[in-house]
Amino acid sequence: MERRLLLAIVLSALVLFLFQAYYGTPPGPAPAAKNQSATAANLSPEAPLSASAGATPAAPPPPAAALAVGETNEHEVTVETQKARVVFTNRGARLRHWVLKEYRDDHGELLDLVPSSIPPDVPLPFALRVEDAKTTAALNDSLYRVSTADAHIDATAQPASVVFEVETADGLKARKTFEFEPATFIVQFSASVQQGTQALNPTVEWGPGLGDEIARAQQGSFLRPSYLYRAQAIFHIDGSVERVASAKIGQALMRDGAFRWAGVDDHYFISAVLQPPGTARLEYHEVVIPDTKTTPPLTAHYVSYSVKFAAPPEKARFYVGPKQLDIMRGIDPEFTRAIYFGIFAWLAAPLLDGLKWVHGFVGNWGWSIIVLTIFINLAMFPLRHMSVVSMRRMQEIQPQMKAIQDRYAQYKITDPERQKMNTEVMELYRTHGVNPASGCVPMLLTLPFLFAFYAMLGQAIEIRGEGFLGWITDLSRSDPYFITPVLMGLTMFWQQRITPTSADPNQQKMMMFMPLIVMTTMMFAPAGLVIYWLVSNVWGIGQQYVTGYLIGPAKGPGGKSGGSKPRDIIVPQAADRRLK
């Protein structure tokens, strides 16, 4: 029993590591074929242009229409909130930058979630699209009149709004309103479009997202796995969250339905429309753009999305920001499901709350991980103690167990004589007060906590960009000098060496390769994960010695201390008479 448990634990951990490393995009069922009603070949004229490989270059836009209401010069308008710096252009009244004030990119600059390298034929966020291509071009190329002459709007202390209006000589009228709250990542968007006397219901484009450096990251390989996933389509419909990786989207993906929320996310950030009223239509495209600003040049992978509401958008809420648990919970508890904690979400979320609570006292995320790891292992001390005691007892009776098994080795499993072997084994357990389940059940109860902690640290944006111990400048990235992974492997090897086991010598030698395999897999894991695993190993080693001190040295089969090699094999009398 103990041998199978140890093998199951190690293999479970290995599967978890390999899944996270080589299948970074969270799994999710692809949308049903009946909902994928559009392809690149049959999209309506209002379909956006894609910059993915092989896409046909867009035709140049038609000349701008003469304006009855508008401006003659292009300029930008900046809205400043406590959380973001939002920059609009009056050309098309579209979004150019959404800069987060609390997060930085790889170069130490404030993070802009709107990609800066997108080509001009790809729509910017809040572009509008209608069925007529000429009207669409006029909506997005015209210079709108801004409601304020101030190029900088302060929304850090109280709500603020900015209104863009345009009217062409041929009767096209459009109005866009953006409303901001001081301390949120949400913008409320309203739009109205009228062609003569006809009111149009436009599709709202977001364009490629997101502008995080993950979009330009190299894909994982066998030697260097990736623990982060790139932009993907994500939406909440019919009580479940569906995720579709960019590579599976192809040229177009469309869904219709009543969505709780929908948009694009990557490992740490999300752009999403919240609770669109009625039935909405989503459209996704894969966008692959060479990023010439990086050295060497890298290919950036994005996903663009657009939404068409049941009616022209009126105060539609768009969230553009971090996948931070407490913020998303305050918006909508179901919105937190965008954070991919996997099957351990029910436990990972409380653990993240606990980590933040500890951080409130400690003030450093690295030390907070260590303190919370100690708290969890302290709570699991009795279960692990029971497991080790049971393993020790199983180890002590292993010679008698092997003797019984050897006597019945000549019989097949279906032979009635094998039932007598089971009877003798149970008698052996009863005589020595051993419960074979008491070694595995306590350890199985601890596994959800260990895996949930692992899942939590892998997704927690709180540790992104946070340094620890000098050489670790970012707990969400790998240890640059591989110090902590090597220490983790050594402590795992040490812990395995001192753990009681009833496995035969050949199996024990094979199991000694597991620390090497796990250490290799964790070389490029986020440093926060490795620190958690390292501290857990150190605690396990200490607890092993404490338990050994409390229960004393292993006893031989005769009840004497000091060794597990049998001197006298105890054979039940009934079996002895049968053998004679």
N, C-alpha and C positions, 0 to 999 in steps of 0.2 A: 504493500500500500504506500509506504513512505517513498519508495523508489519511483513509483508512478507519479506520486504527487510532485516530487522534485523535478522530474522530467516535464510534467505539465506546466509547472510554474516557469521554468526556464524557456520552454518553447512558446508559452503565451507571451512572455516578455519579448522574445525575439520577433514573433509575429507582429507585435505592436510596434516595435522599432522599425521593422522593414516596411510595414504599411505606411507609417508616417513619413519615412524617408523616400520611398519610391512611388507612393501614390498620394502626393501632397494635396491634390484637389480632393475635397471631401466627396464621398460617393453620394450619388443622388440619382433617382430614376430619370431617364430621359423623358421629356414630354411625350404624351401619346401621339401616335402618328396622325390621328384624326385632327389634332389641334395644330399640327404643323402644316397649315394649309397653304403656306406660301413658300416658294423657292425663288432662287435668283431668276429663273426663267419666266415665272408668272407673276412677279410682284407688280403691284399697281404703279402708275407713273409717280406716285408720291414716295416710292421707296428711296431710302438714302443711299448715297454712294459709299462704297466700301473701299478702304485702302489696303485690303488684304492682298496677298500675293496673287497675281494673275488677274486682278480687277482691271476693267477697261477704264482708261483715263476719262475723267468727266469732261464734258464739253464746256467751254467757257460760258459764264453766265451772260444772259442778255443784258444790254445796256440798262442802267438804272432809269426807272420811270421818273418823269417830271413830278416834283413834289408840290402839293398845295399846302401841306403842313409838314415841317421837318427842319433840318439844319443843313448848312452848306459845308461844314467842316467836321471831320471825324475827331472825336475826343473820347476820353475815358472818364468814368465816374466811379469813385471808390467809396464803398460802405464799410465802416469800421465797427465791428462788434467786439465783445470781450473774447470771443472764441476764434474769429476769423477776420481776414481782410479780403473783401469781395470786390472784384474789379469788373465793371461792365464796359463795353464799347457801345457807343450810340449807333454804330453800323449794325443794323438788325436787332438792336437792344439785346445783345447776347452776352453771355458770361465769358470772360477771358481768364480770370484767375480766381481760385478759391483757396486762399493761403491760410493754413492752420497755424495759430500762434503758439501752440503748445507742443508741436512736433517738428522735427527736423529731418532732412534727407541725409544721404551719405556724405555730402559735402558740408554739412553743418548749417545749411541754409533752411529757412522756414519752408515747410513742405507745402507744395502746391498740388492739389488734387486734380487740377485740369492740366492734362499733358501739354507741354510747351512746344512739342515737335510735330504736332498734327498738321498735315497739308491743308491748303485752303479749300480743297473740294470736300473735306470732311466737316460735318456740321459742328458748331460750337454749342455748348449747353444753352438751353432755352431758345434755340432756333425753332421756328414754326414751319410746318409742312402741310400743304394742301394738295389736292389732286392735280391742279393745274401747275405745271412747272414754271411758267412765266410768273404766276402769282406768288409761288414759293420764292422765286428769286427776288421779287420785289420786296417781300416781307423780310428777307434776310440781308439784302444788300443796301436797302435805303437807310439814309441817315435820319434817325428818329430825333424828335424834339424832347428834351429832358425837362422834367417838371421843376428842376432847380438849376440855378446858375452856378451853384457851389459844386466844385469837382470832388469835394471830400465831404461825405455825410457821416456824422458821428452818431452811432447807435450803441455806444458803450454804456450809457446811463439810462436811456429810455428808448422805446420803440421808434423806428424810423422807416420810411418808405421812399421809393423812387419810382416815378411813372415815366414811361416812354410812349410817345404818340407819333403816328405818321399818317399822312393822307396823300395819295397820289392824284394826279390830274384826271385819271380815268376812273376815279371813284372808289379806290381801294382804301379802306380805313383799318388801322390796327392800333391796339392799345395794350401795353404790358405794364403790370404793377407788381413790384417786389416789396414785400414787407418783412422786416427783421425785428427779432427780439434781442435784447442785449446779451443774454447768457446762454444761448442755444446754438446748435448747428443747423437750425431749420430756417428755411425761407418759404414764405407763403407766396404763391404765384397765381396771378389772374391774367387772363388774356381774352381779348375779343377781336374778331376779324370780321369785317363786313365788305362785301363786294357789291357796290351799288346798294340795292335794297335787300340783298340776300346775306344772311348771317352764316358764316362758315364755322365749322368745328375743326380746328387745326390739330394736327399731331404735334406733341411737344417732344423735341429732340433733347437728349442729354449729350450725345456724342461719345467719343471714346473715354473710357475710365478704367482704372483710376491712375492718377499720376504718380503713384508711389514708385519707389525705385525697384520694387518687386517686379514690375512690368519689364524691366531691363535685365533682370537677374538671369544667370545661366541656368538651364535646366539641370536637374540632378542627374548624376551618373552613378555607376556602381561604386566607384572609388570616392565620389563626393556627392552623397545624396542631398536632396533639397528638403528642408523641413517647412518651407513656405509654399503656399499656393498662389498662383496668379489670378488675375481678374477672371470672373466667371459670371454667368447669368444666375440670378437667385430670386425666388419669389415664393410668397406664402399664399397658398390657395387650398381650399377645402380642408383646412386644418393641418396641412403638412407643408414642409419646406422642401422645395425642389431646387437642385443645383445642377447646372450644365456647364461643363468646362468649355473654354473658348474653342478648343480643337474639335469638340463635338457639335458646335453650333453650325459650322459650315458657313455658307453664304447668307443664310437667313433662317431665323427661327421665330415663329409667331405663336402667341398664346392669347386666348380670349377667356375672360372669366371675372369673378368677383374676388379681387386680391386684397389680402390684409395689408400687404406691403410688397414692393417689387423694385428691382433695380440691378445694380452690379456691385459686387464686392471683391476684395482680395483678402489676404490673410489678416490684415489689421484695420482696413477702412471700408466704407460702404457709401454708395450714393443710391438713394431709394426714395420713391414716392410712397407716402404713408396714407393708408386707408383711402384709396381713391373711391369716390362714390359710384355705386352702380357697377355695371360691367365695363371693363376697360380692355383695350387691346395692347399687348406688349409686342415689341419687335426688337430682336437682337441681331447683331452682326459681329463677326470676328474682324478685328482690325489689327493688322501687322504693319508696323512702321519702322523703317531703319532710323535709328537715333544717331545722327551725325555729331551730336554734341559730346558723345562719350569717346574715350580713347582706351582701347580700340573701339571702333563703332560696334554697337550691339543692336539687336533687333528687339524692339519693344512690342509686347503682346498686350492688346487691349480688347475690350468688348464694349461696343456702343449699344445704347438702348434708347427706345422712344416709347411713349405712351400716348394713346388716344383715349380720352375720357368719353363717357356717355354724352356729355354736354361740354361746351367750352369751359375750360378750367376756371374755377372761382375759388380763390384762397386754397388752392391745392398745396399740400405741404410736401416739401422735398427736404430730406435729411442728407447732409453731406459732411461726413466726419468720421471719427474713430468708432470702432466696435468696442465700446466701453460699457461694461455690464450695467453699472448703476445709471448711466445716462439713458441707455436704451430701455432699461426697465421703467424709468420714469415716463418715457414716451408711450410704451405699450409693452406689457410683459411678453407678448408673443414676438416682439421685435428682437428680443434677446436670443432667439433661436438662430439668428444670423451668425452668431458666434458658434463655431463648430466644435462643441465639446464631445460630440459623438454620443455613444450610448451611456456615457457617464455624466451627462449634463445635469441630472438631478442631484449629483453630489459635487461636481466640479464647481458649479455656481456658488454654493455655500462655502467651499474651500477658498474661492477667490475673494469672497466677502471677508473670510477669516484672514487671508493674507493682507488685505487692505487694512484691517483692524490692527494687525500686528505692526504694519508699516507706520500707522499713526503714532506708535510708541517708539519704534526703532529708528525710523527716518531713512533707512537705506533698504532698497529692495533685495539686495543680495543677502544681507543679514536677516531680513524678514523671511526669506525662503528657508534659511537655516533654522530660525526659531520655530516657524510653523512645522517644519519637518520633524523637529525634536518633539513638539507637542503631539503630533500625530503618532509618532513612534512610542511616545510615553503612554498614550491612550491604548495602544495595541500591545503594550508590554505583557499583560496577563495572558492574552491569546497566544503570543509567541512563546511565552514560558511554558504553557500547557503543551504546545506542539513539540518543543524541544524535549520536555520530560518524556512525552510519549515516544519520540524517536529514540531516545536513549534506552527506554525499556524494550522497544522493538529490536534495537541493536544487541542488547544483552541476551535475548532469547533467539537470536538469529542462528547460532550453531544448532540448537535443538530443532528449529524450524527447518533448516537445511537437511538435517538427518531424517526428519519425517518425509520430506519431499523426495530425498534420494531413495528411500525404501519403496516409494510408490511410483518411481519414475518409469518403470517398465509397463505400467498400465496406461491405456488410452484414457482420454478425458471422458469418453462415454462409458467406460468400464465401471460397474457398480463398486469395485474395490476403491475407486477414487473417492467415493463418498465417505469411506472409513478414514481416508486421509484428512478430509475436512473436519470430521469429528475429532480426530486427534489434535488438529491445529486449534480448534475452538477450546478443547480441554487445556491445551498449553496456554492459551490466552487467559483462561479462567484461573488457572493455577498461579500464574504470575501477575494477575490483576492488570492485564494489558487490554486496552480497547484500540483496535486498529484504526478506527475512525477518528480517535482523539488526536492523531498526529496530523491529519489532513484538514479536518473541518476548521480548526482555529486559523490555520494559514489561509484557507479559502475565504474566510470572513475578512481577512486583511487586504485581499487583492483588490476589491473595488476602491478602497481608499488610495492604494498605491497607483492604480491606473488612472483614477480621477485626478489625482495630484499631477500626474504626468500630462493628462489632457489639458488641465487648467493652465499649467505653465507654458504649454505649447501654443496657447491662444491668447494669453493675457497681454494686452497692449500696454499694461502698466509697466512691464519690465523692458519695453522697447526703448532703446537708447540710454538705458540706465547702466552705469558702470559699477564695478566692484573689484576690490583688491588691486587696484592699480593697472594691471595688464589687461583685465577684462573691461573693455570700454563699453560693451553693449551686451547685456544679459540675454537678449533675444538672438544674438549671433554666436557663432562658435568661438571657443577659446583659441586665440590666435597662435598660442604656443603649445596647445594640446596638453597642458599640464594637468588640468582637472580630469580629462578623459583617461589619461594614463593612471592617475591616482585612483580613479573609479575602478578601472580594470584590476589594479593590484589589490584593492580592498575587497573586491568581489571574489578574487582568487583566494585571498586569505580567509574570507568568511566561509567559502565552500570547503576549504581544507579542514576547518574546525567544526563544521556542522556534522552531527551524528548521522550516519547513513548505514543502511543494511545492504547496499548494492554490492555486487561482486567487484573485484579489483579492476577487471577490464572496463566495466561500465563507469567506475569512478575515474579512470584515466580519460575516457571519452568526455565525461562531464567537465573535466578540467579545461577543455578547449572552449567551453561556453563563455567564460570571462573574456577570452581573447576575441571571440566573435562579437560579443556585445560591445566591448571597448572599441573595436574597429568601426562598428556601426555608429557609435556615439561620438566619433571624432569630430564630426561636423554638425552635431546637434547644438541647439541653443545652450549657452553656458549655464543659464538658470536651471535647465533640466538636468544637466550633468552634476551641478552642485547639489541639487536635491537628491540625486541617486547616490552621490558620494557620501553625503551626510547620513543617508539611510544605511549604507553599508557599514560606516564607522559605528553607528549606533548598534546595528545588528551584531558586529564583532564584540562590542562591549557587553551587550546583553548576553551573548553566548558565554562569555567568561563568568558573568555574574550568575547565570543559571547553573553553570558547571560548579561554581563554588557552593551554591545553595544545595544542590542535590548530591554533591560529592562525586568521586570518580566512578567510572563505569564498573559494574560488577560482573563477575564471571557467572557461568551457569550454575555454579554451586553456591552462589550467594556471596562469594568473596569479592572484595574490591580489587581493582587493578588491571583487569584485562577482560577481553571478550573471547579469548581462545578457550574452548571447553576442556575441562579435565574429565568429567564424567557426563556422558550423554544420558539424560533421564528418558527412559522409554516406558510408556504406560504398559501395565501388566497384560491387558487384553491383547495389545499388539504383539507383546513378547511371546505369548502363548501361541498366537496364530503363526508367527514366524518359525517357531519350533515345530 
